[in-house]
Amino acid sequence: MVKPRKLANGRYQARAYAGEGKYLSLGTYPDEDEALKAQWMHDLGMEQPKPEPQKKAELPRGHVKFQKFAEDLLASRKRELAPGTWHMYQWILSKHLVPAFGHRRLVDISPGMVRSWYAGMPDTSSRRNAYALLLGTMRTAMEDGEIPTNPVRIKGGAKDNSKPRPTFHKADVAMILMMTTDVQMKMMVSLLHGTGMRAGELLGLNRGDIDLANSSLSISRHLTVHGLEKGTKSHPNAVRVLTLPTAAVEAVRAHLDATTGEFDDPLCRDARGGRMSYHTLNRHWVRLRATVGLDDLNLHDLRHLHLSEYSRHASLRDVQARAGQTDIRSTMRYLHTSLDRDREIIQAMEAAGSVGDVGGSS
């Protein structure tokens, strides 16, 4: 009879000779006697069922490493996140979270570790964003039953403590437009201020997306640092149509008259004729704003200016549609008030008889 073969893992393989120097495996067993018994049963034609293969033991709850859990979680969210957001989360994970927690089991990450990591990072937006991603990841781990409590519990850890942005006015934009003779730059500033679109949406426009006859444009793609993406930032399949104010229509018409191109050609081009990048646009913008001493005025401030003014005449739902936003908290940033606006409202209420002397003097 063939002798069972001892395997590297300490188990024994029962075998039967199949001829021509080949052997048939009859399964593996914990000891040699069990393997011999299987071989005897096979020789007598009473072959017993092969033992069930050993299943790989699952890790106890919380014993998975943070890096694997976080990367798997982020991969599962790729379809629901905007491409730019997904890439940003990937960068934050590899830059700030994996070096600190990647090698640790979820269950071993303690509030003290989190506080120590947080205190060691500079007080910047990077720390705030990294903390928010860590908080969300560990919250999901708790919801999945991997950990009993969330160790990420620094009060105000994700709060934006940056200084308020300076207040700008449409007169500031008017000065900038007066200082440029570049037809394309004048058009881009006019569109950003006149529609409230994002800079990436502007750079994603083609000439065919402009409908001067109806004073509108269609946003169906946007430019990111990772290339041109379909849809809007909020949804990959969305198309947003925006009405253009007269000044923006005139600026676009002047640009189209001064340049040539096909329907699918980029509306905004760089010096080589290709689609302009955000870096190139911002470089031109920085140079232009310096001519009027507005070094603090960012491109995004043009969007803020437009949507803040738009919100004075529109409902919250209208502002969300115009801005291309689904998160109401983001939209609320543009719903500013002021003493002048407060005075206008009271005057309108008085004219309508809604406020005033209701009881006479006493």
Protein Blocks (a to p, Z undefined) as FASTA:
>chain_A
ZZddddfkopacddddebjhiacdebjafbfklmmmmmmmmmnopaccddddddddddde
hiacfklmmmmmmmmmmmmpcfklmmmmmmmmmmmmmmmmmmpcfklpcfklmmmmmmmp
ccdfklmmmmmmmmmmmmmmmmnomambdfblcehklpcfbdcdddddfklmmmmmmmpc
bfklmmmmmmmmmnopafklmmmpcfklpcfknopaddfbdcdfkbccehjfkbmkbccd
ddddfklmmmmmmmmmmpgcdfklcfbdcfkopacdfklmmmmmmmmmmmnopakbcfkl
mmmmmmmmmmmmccfklmmmmnopablklmmmmmccdfklmmmmmmmmmmnopaccfkbp
ZZ
